[in-house]
Amino acid sequence: MRARIGLIGVFVLAVFLGVPSSHAQNRQPTAAEIKLVRDCAENHPDDGKGEEACAFKLVADPCIEKDGSNLGTADCYRIETVIWDAILNENYKELMAALDDKEQAQKLKDMQRAWIAFRDTTCDFYWFKIRGSMSVPMTAACQLRETARRALLLAFLIRV
């Protein structure tokens, strides 16, 4: 019983103090949400307006209107991040297939590994700087923003 109370206490403390991006979201994106983001990204392939037009506004913001708590907001950001991550992975595979040689392929791998380290280090800094409950949605928003930006960049590089 005492161990159970200890685990519950740790969970409650983590919820109130905020946790880094490892907090799990409550649901997956719907087919309609996926379509909204994909269609928007496809409509802004090279115009530099994809992030402004597509990120946050179509999925995360309407979701937040339903649950604006810190954890609810973070979950909304994570739901949309799942969509952008799938787009990013598809764009990465398409770009990799379009490259001319092994050196280009290795450079793309190196670039992506460096970007992942950058994204994680940058977004996790919110936790280390703020350490409060606001760090949870701020970290999730950072993950969303950086993932959307990267997905759009890879889409651009496919067409260059």
Buried (B, 14 or more C-beta within 10 A) or exposed (E): EEEEEEEEEEEEEBBEEBBBBEBEBEEEBEEEBBEBBBEBBEEBEEEEEBBEEBBBBBBBBEBBEEEEEBBBBBBBBBBBBBBBBBBBEBBBEEBBEEBEEEEEBEEBEEBBEEBEEEBBEBBBBBBEEBEBBBBBBBBBBBBBBBBBBBBBBBBBBBEE
